[in-house]
Amino acid sequence: MLIIISAALAPSIALLSFFYLKDEFENEPLTTVARCFLFGCLLVFPVMFVQFAFDEEGLFQSVITTAFIQTALIEEFLKWFLVYFAVYHHVNFNERYDGIVYSTAVALGFATLENIFYLVATGVEHAFIRALLPVSSHALFGVVMGYYLGKAKFTSKKKNAFLVLSLVIPVILHGSYNLILLTQNYWTYTVIPFMIFLWVYAMKKVKRANRMQEREYTQNHAG
C-alpha cells in the first residue's frame, strides 16, 4: 500500500512544486497550498457519490454526456466551487498567479486520491501512464482555471466573464480529453497531440500571468 501511495503522490508533488516555483514574485504560504491540496483530495468523495447516483438513475449515459457532464462538468465545477469559496477572497490570494497555484493544488489533490483508488484496483504497474495522462491533465486544467480566476480578481472590467471562463474552458478541455479516451480505438495517437497542446496552452497562461503581474508591479512602484 505504501508503494501505491508513493507512486500516486510523487507525480502530483512534482507537478505542484513545478507550478508553485513558476511564481516569479511572491510564493504562497505552504500551509494554504497544502490545505487546498487536502481539500482537493476530499472532493473525490462527493464526485463519486454524484456519479454513482447518475449511473443508478441512468442519467447522462451517452458517450458525449459522460465525457462532458458526468465527468468534466461535475469534477471541474466542484474544484472551481472550492477554489472560489475557500481561497478566492482569502488575503493570500493577492496576485494574479496565485489563482494558478491554488487551483492546481486543488486539482492535484483530487487527482492524487483518484489515482490511489485506481492503482489499488488495477495495480501499481499503471502508475507511469497515470502520471503522464490523468494526473498531468488535471494539473493543466487547474492552471487554466486559476489563470482566469486571477484575471477575474485583478481586472476591473469583465470580472463575471472571466469567472465564467474559469469554469467553462477547463470543462471543455476536460470533456475533450475524456471524449478522446472514450471514442478513439487508437487513442494514444490522438491523446498525445492533445496533451502537447494542453501543455503549450497552459504554459502560455503561466507566462502571461507572470508578465501581467510584472507589468502591474512596475506600474505600482513607478516613481
C-alpha positions in Angstrom: 0.0 0.0 0.0 2.9 2.4 0.8 4.3 1.8 -2.7 0.9 2.7 -4.3 0.5 5.8 -2.2 4.1 6.9 -3.1 3.5 6.2 -6.8 0.3 8.2 -6.8 1.7 11.1 -4.7 5.1 11.6 -6.4 3.9 13.0 -9.8 1.4 15.3 -8.0 4.0 16.7 -5.7 6.4 17.1 -8.6 3.8 19.0 -10.7 2.6 21.1 -7.8 6.2 22.1 -7.0 6.9 22.9 -10.6 3.9 25.4 -10.9 4.5 26.7 -7.4 8.1 27.7 -8.2 7.0 29.3 -11.5 5.6 32.2 -9.5 8.2 34.9 -10.2 7.2 37.2 -7.4 5.8 36.0 -4.1 5.4 32.3 -3.3 2.2 31.4 -1.5 2.2 30.1 2.1 2.8 26.4 2.0 0.1 25.8 4.7 -2.6 27.4 2.5 -1.4 25.4 -0.6 -1.3 22.2 1.5 -4.9 22.9 2.7 -6.1 23.3 -0.9 -4.4 20.0 -1.8 -6.1 18.2 1.0 -9.5 19.8 0.2 -9.0 18.6 -3.4 -8.5 15.0 -2.1 -11.8 15.2 -0.2 -13.6 16.3 -3.4 -13.2 12.7 -4.7 -16.0 11.5 -2.4 -18.8 13.9 -3.5 -17.8 13.3 -7.1 -18.0 9.6 -6.6 -21.4 9.9 -4.9 -22.9 12.1 -7.7 -21.5 9.9 -10.5 -22.9 6.8 -8.7 -26.3 8.5 -8.4 -26.3 9.3 -12.1 -25.4 5.8 -13.0 -28.1 4.4 -10.8 -30.7 6.7 -12.3 -29.5 6.1 -15.9 -28.7 9.8 -16.4 -26.0 11.1 -18.8 -25.0 7.7 -20.0 -24.2 8.5 -23.7 -20.5 9.0 -24.6 -20.8 12.8 -25.0 -22.8 13.4 -21.8 -20.5 11.0 -19.9 -17.4 12.9 -21.2 -18.7 16.4 -20.7 -21.3 16.3 -18.0 -20.9 13.3 -15.7 -17.1 13.6 -15.6 -15.8 17.0 -16.8 -18.6 19.3 -15.6 -19.0 17.7 -12.2 -15.3 17.5 -11.4 -14.4 20.9 -12.7 -17.4 22.6 -11.1 -16.6 21.2 -7.6 -12.9 22.2 -8.0 -14.0 25.7 -9.1 -16.5 26.0 -6.3 -13.9 25.0 -3.7 -11.3 27.4 -5.0 -13.8 30.3 -5.3 -15.3 29.9 -1.8 -12.2 28.8 0.0 -9.4 31.0 -1.3 -10.6 33.4 -4.0 -11.4 36.0 -1.3 -8.6 35.0 1.0 -5.9 37.6 2.0 -3.2 35.4 0.5 -4.8 35.5 -2.9 -3.2 38.8 -3.7 -1.6 38.3 -7.1 -2.8 37.0 -10.5 -0.5 34.0 -10.4 -2.0 32.9 -7.0 -5.1 31.6 -8.8 -2.9 29.1 -10.7 -1.1 27.9 -7.6 -4.3 27.3 -5.6 -6.4 25.8 -8.5 -3.6 23.5 -9.4 -3.2 22.4 -5.7 -6.9 21.5 -5.6 -6.8 19.7 -8.9 -3.7 17.7 -7.9 -5.2 16.8 -4.6 -8.2 15.4 -6.4 -6.0 13.6 -9.0 -3.9 12.1 -6.2 -6.7 10.4 -4.3 -8.4 9.3 -7.5 -5.1 7.9 -8.6 -4.6 5.9 -5.4 -8.1 4.3 -5.8 -7.3 3.5 -9.4 -3.9 1.9 -8.6 -5.4 -0.1 -5.7 -7.9 -1.5 -8.1 -5.7 -2.1 -11.1 -2.1 -2.4 -9.9 0.9 -0.1 -9.5 2.2 -1.0 -13.0 -0.2 1.6 -14.3 1.4 4.4 -12.3 3.6 5.7 -15.1 0.8 6.2 -17.7 -1.5 7.6 -15.0 1.2 10.2 -14.1 1.6 11.2 -17.8 -2.1 11.4 -18.6 -4.8 11.8 -15.9 -2.6 13.5 -13.2 -0.9 15.8 -15.6 -4.2 16.7 -17.3 -5.8 17.6 -14.0 -2.9 19.9 -13.2 -3.2 21.6 -16.5 -6.9 22.1 -16.2 -6.2 23.6 -12.8 -3.7 26.0 -14.4 -6.2 27.3 -16.9 -8.9 27.6 -14.2 -6.5 29.5 -12.0 -5.4 31.8 -14.7 -8.9 33.1 -15.4 -9.7 33.3 -11.7 -6.7 35.5 -11.3 -7.9 37.7 -14.2 -11.3 37.9 -12.7 -10.0 39.1 -9.3 -7.5 41.6 -10.6 -9.3 43.0 -13.6 -11.6 45.9 -13.1 -13.7 45.0 -16.2 -15.4 41.8 -17.3 -15.0 40.1 -13.9 -18.1 37.9 -14.4 -16.9 37.0 -17.9 -13.6 35.8 -16.6 -15.3 33.9 -13.8 -17.4 32.0 -16.3 -14.4 31.3 -18.5 -12.5 29.9 -15.4 -15.1 27.1 -15.3 -16.2 26.8 -19.0 -12.7 26.4 -20.6 -11.5 23.7 -18.1 -14.8 21.8 -18.7 -14.3 21.9 -22.5 -10.7 20.8 -22.2 -11.5 18.1 -19.7 -14.5 16.9 -21.7 -12.5 16.8 -24.9 -9.8 14.7 -23.2 -12.5 12.3 -21.9 -14.0 12.1 -25.4 -10.7 11.1 -26.9 -10.3 8.2 -24.4 -13.9 7.0 -24.8 -14.2 7.1 -28.6 -10.8 6.5 -30.2 -9.7 2.9 -30.7 -6.1 4.0 -31.1 -6.4 6.9 -28.6 -2.6 7.1 -28.0 -2.3 8.7 -31.4 -4.8 11.4 -30.5 -4.3 11.9 -26.8 -0.5 12.6 -27.1 -1.0 15.6 -29.5 -3.8 16.8 -27.3 -1.6 16.6 -24.2 1.2 18.5 -26.1 -1.4 21.2 -27.0 -2.6 21.3 -23.4 0.9 21.8 -22.0 1.7 24.5 -24.5 -1.6 26.2 -23.8 -1.2 26.0 -20.0 2.4 27.2 -20.1 1.3 30.3 -22.2 -1.1 31.1 -19.4 1.7 30.7 -16.8 3.9 33.1 -18.7 1.1 35.6 -19.4 0.1 35.6 -15.7 3.7 36.4 -14.7 4.0 39.0 -17.4 0.8 40.8 -16.4 1.9 40.6 -12.7 5.3 42.1 -13.6 3.6 45.0 -15.5 1.3 45.7 -12.6 4.2 45.6 -10.1 6.2 48.0 -12.3 3.2 50.4 -12.6 2.6 50.3 -8.8 6.2 51.1 -8.0 6.9 53.6 -10.7 8.4 56.8 -9.4 
